[in-house]
Amino acid sequence: QTQMEVTVGEGTKTQQVIPNHEYWNYSVSHQIYTAEEMIGVVGTISKVAFKQANESTYTRNISIYMLNTDKESFTGTSDWFAVTENDLVFSGTVTYPGVTDGWMEYELTTPFEYTGGNIAVCFYDNTGSWTGASSYYSYETGSNPRCLYKAHDNYAFTSDNIFNNSGS
């Protein structure tokens, strides 16, 4: 089987709160990546990575869910994906590499079967403590929002409570 690396967002990068925001005890983001960005290659995804914007070496408790989707963008601030345990591809404690422009790689504990369309990456940081500003670059998605984000200090996010709680 041929292995390929697909990099999304090589253009303008800005420090944002995607995939998580360490300034809060808990954060969640749902991101859509298009088939065009994924260059249409069908197959098994064994890891995902995010480019680090600073030299932080934070340790965080992360869960990642992935889904194949027809959705191309979000239609509002409560248009979250409903994820289940069947969508969980990674869960564990990680420590950032602490290298500006370095990659934080998540080796998926359950490889994801990508079918060639759009893909959703749902990222939950349920560490329960805050450390500082966000450590990762985000990228511009144009006028159609392809990311939703919430954060707060009160309790861990789950697929069940994300729809009904407040956050930033």
C-alpha positions in Angstrom: 0.0 0.0 0.0 1.3 3.4 -1.0 1.7 6.0 1.8 1.0 9.7 1.0 1.3 12.8 3.1 -1.4 15.5 2.6 -0.8 19.0 4.0 -3.7 21.4 4.3 -3.2 25.1 4.8 0.2 25.8 3.4 -0.8 29.4 2.6 -1.4 32.2 5.1 -1.2 31.1 8.6 -2.4 32.9 11.7 -2.2 31.9 15.3 -5.7 30.9 16.3 -7.5 28.5 18.6 -7.6 25.5 16.3 -7.4 22.7 17.1 -7.5 23.6 20.8 -7.0 26.6 23.0 -4.9 26.0 26.1 -6.0 29.3 27.8 -9.2 27.5 28.9 -9.6 24.3 30.9 -11.7 22.7 28.1 -12.0 23.4 24.4 -13.5 21.8 21.3 -13.2 22.5 17.6 -14.9 20.8 14.6 -13.1 21.3 11.3 -14.1 20.4 7.8 -11.4 19.6 5.2 -12.6 19.4 1.6 -11.9 16.6 -0.9 -10.0 19.1 -3.0 -7.7 19.8 0.0 -7.3 16.1 0.6 -6.4 15.7 -3.1 -9.0 13.0 -3.5 -6.8 10.2 -2.3 -8.9 7.4 -0.8 -7.5 5.2 1.9 -6.6 4.7 5.5 -5.5 7.8 7.6 -3.1 6.7 10.3 -2.1 10.0 11.7 -2.9 13.7 11.8 -0.7 16.6 12.7 -0.9 20.3 13.5 1.9 22.8 13.0 3.1 24.4 16.2 3.3 28.3 16.3 5.6 28.6 19.3 7.9 26.7 21.6 5.4 25.6 24.2 5.7 22.1 25.7 2.3 21.8 27.2 0.8 18.4 28.2 -2.9 18.0 27.3 -5.6 15.4 27.4 -6.9 15.1 23.8 -9.7 13.1 22.0 -10.0 13.2 18.2 -13.0 12.0 16.3 -13.1 11.8 12.4 -16.0 11.4 10.0 -16.6 11.3 6.3 -19.1 14.0 5.4 -20.9 15.7 2.6 -21.0 18.9 4.6 -18.8 21.6 3.0 -19.2 24.4 5.6 -21.0 25.2 8.9 -24.3 27.1 8.6 -24.2 28.7 12.1 -22.6 28.6 15.5 -24.5 25.5 16.6 -24.0 23.3 13.5 -21.8 20.8 15.3 -21.2 17.2 14.2 -22.8 14.6 16.4 -19.9 12.2 17.1 -20.1 8.8 18.7 -17.5 6.4 20.2 -17.4 4.7 16.8 -15.9 8.0 15.4 -13.1 8.1 18.1 -9.7 7.7 16.4 -7.4 9.0 19.2 -7.6 9.5 23.0 -4.7 10.2 25.3 -2.3 12.5 26.9 0.2 14.2 24.7 3.1 16.7 25.1 3.7 19.2 22.4 7.2 19.0 20.8 8.0 22.7 21.8 9.4 23.6 18.4 8.2 26.7 16.5 7.0 25.5 13.0 7.4 21.9 14.2 4.5 19.3 13.8 2.5 17.8 16.7 1.6 14.4 15.3 -1.2 12.2 16.6 -0.7 8.6 15.7 -4.3 7.4 15.5 -5.1 4.4 17.8 -7.9 3.5 15.4 -6.9 4.3 11.8 -9.6 6.2 9.8 -11.1 4.9 6.6 -11.2 8.0 4.3 -13.7 7.6 1.4 -12.5 10.5 -0.8 -15.0 13.2 0.0 -14.9 15.9 2.7 -13.7 15.0 6.1 -14.5 16.3 9.6 -11.9 16.4 12.3 -13.4 16.9 15.8 -10.9 17.8 18.4 -11.7 17.8 22.2 -9.2 19.1 24.8 -10.5 17.9 28.1 -7.4 18.6 30.2 -9.2 20.5 33.0 -6.5 23.1 33.4 -5.2 26.1 31.5 -1.7 27.1 30.6 -1.6 30.0 28.1 -2.4 31.1 24.6 -2.9 28.8 21.7 0.1 27.0 20.3 -1.0 26.1 16.8 -1.4 27.8 13.5 -4.8 28.0 11.8 -5.4 28.8 8.2 -7.9 30.9 6.2 -10.9 29.0 4.9 -12.5 31.8 2.9 -16.0 33.2 3.4 -17.7 29.8 4.2 -16.9 28.9 7.8 -15.3 25.4 8.0 -14.5 25.5 11.7 -16.5 25.8 14.9 -14.9 26.4 18.3 -15.9 26.7 22.0 -14.0 26.9 25.2 -14.7 27.4 28.9 -13.5 26.5 32.4 -16.6 24.7 33.8 -16.7 21.1 32.6 -15.5 18.7 29.8 -17.1 18.9 26.4 -18.9 15.8 25.1 -20.9 15.3 21.9 -24.1 15.4 24.1 -23.4 18.7 25.9 -21.7 20.7 23.1 -25.0 21.7 21.6 -26.4 23.3 24.8 -23.6 25.0 26.7 -22.1 28.4 26.5 -18.5 29.2 25.6 -16.4 31.6 23.6 
